[in-house]
Amino acid sequence: MANTILIIDDEVKLRTLLAKMLSLEGFEVLQAGDGKTGLKKLELQNIDIVLCDVKLPDEHGVELAKSIKQKYPASEIILMTAYGNIPDSVQAIKNGAFDYITKGDDNYKIIPLLYRALEKVKLAKRVQQLEKQLDNKYALNSILGCSKSIQLAIEAARKVAQTDATVLLTGETGTGKEVFAQAIHQAGKRKNSNFIAVNCSAFSKELLENELFGHKAGAFTGAIKDTKGIFEEANDGTIFLDEIGEMPLDLQAKLLRVIETGELLKVGDNNITRVNVRLIAATNRDLKKEINAGRFREDLFYRISVFQIQLPSLRERIDDIALLANHFLQYFSEKTNKKITGIDPAYIQLLQKHSWKGNIRELKNIIERSVILTENNILEPASLPVDFYQVSDLETGNKPAASLALAAVEKAHIQKVLQYTGGNKTETARLLNIALTTLYRKIEEYNIPGSVA
């Protein structure tokens, strides 16, 4: 598809000559004799570059550039004038023009200039495409599930997204709390600013304080320069504090001050830093029990739970399991370049009977490993990892054929995953959902050769 240029100029001979020259360069060229006609053509067709005269019968080109840029920000505008002057050129650039050239003197510049403008247009279109993909990925509509429980949660998220209210997401591990937090941010008025997530359980008290609030140079050994915390990095955006129930009490007090006043003190600083952020928090703990036990501040609880959304466990969403499984199947089939076209109903039935203590995260892991293990073009009960059956045996008392000779099956399973990862033990442990030390023990126990750290 040819790149499109619109020439707006009332001098017919010059316009025709330019159009012929640009057509020979491979551009699709449209023409207009005045600003009004040019704007109509912009409404009807996607224009990459507008080549516009400054002196038009109905409008000044510098002002027209401003109007075009406001309505069509991805298009670039090059202004042409017979008599260049500095004030016009300065105002043209302020109004969003890509460049300002003098007719006749700068003719040799036009073609290289157009190609430079075109590169900028392509970059802008790519950014728009990525932003659209981001919107689609984190849109509330992209959250999968038809069950009543998940639809109620989605509707609640949709209502609160347009506000700046603090949100507390509660639910078991693996229910999708960060997905909801991202979707709330993306549906809100802060979507064009940063979304930063931090897991409060992943840091010691000192490191978490530094991560959240930053520090001044000299605050501690090794602090050689001022460093921003995530509250500053996320200014005008959204902070997602996962596992907030794990936050130490004295940091809870500091967080409360930021929520109430928008003010924070960096580690080692005496001067206040002001921030404006939206806070979304999440926990799998019962915070009211934590309050009674003296491990969580009651005043902080009421500040972070202005709006609560309880995310349902996968056990409460049995009807969604087939939908989620097929979604993950498509993703991992593409990732592994395997042509797996469907799922055996018997496989789905086994998934629906499972307890899913790890919820959606666990289901995703099971589907990924099933895709790795299967030799067929559909997922069937034999594709399920051996530990899935082991858990099922303990929960239901059933002894399916695939769970017999567990040691031999487990050894074969580990070998197959090691083969898939190229012998990478760290990635293998992740896929098997076990500790790296456990994997090493199993490799030694089963005398499995040929792997790397």
Beta strands, then each sheet from edge to edge (+ up, - down):
strand 1: 4-8
strand 2: 28-32
strand 3: 49-53
strand 4: 76-81
strand 5: 99-102
strand 6: 167-170
strand 7: 195-199
strand 8: 214-215
strand 9: 227-228
strand 10: 238-242
strand 11: 263-265
strand 12: 272-274
strand 13: 278-283
strand 14: 307-310
strand 15: 342-343
strand 16: 378-379
sheet 1: 2+ 1+ 3+ 4+ 5+
sheet 2: 7+ 10+ 13+ 6+ 14+
sheet 3: 8+ 9-
sheet 4: 11+ 12-
sheet 5: 15+ 16+
end
